[in-house]
Amino acid sequence: MSKVLSLKLKEEIFKETEKIRKSIKIPRNAYINNALDFYNKIHNRNILKKKLQQESKLVTNESLAVLEEFESLIES
């Protein structure tokens, strides 16, 4: 399903977009859809990265305790 949008672009962004999409022979709608899809993937990846970093910090102490236990078992 598609949604209809009204969109205001800065003149220089519009001109550059038109130049590029014409040179690669892709319709404006497809170009903008591809660009937004790529932008969304970047942001979703950054969101996931931050979440994983936060969760990693939460388990750091526990991980170190487990590592110390393993080391003590190896030394025994």
Secondary structure, DSSP 8 states (H G I E B T S, - for coil): ----------HHHHHHHHHHHHHTT--HHHHHHHHHHHHHHHHHHHHHHHHHHHHHHHHHHHHHHHHHHHHHHHH-
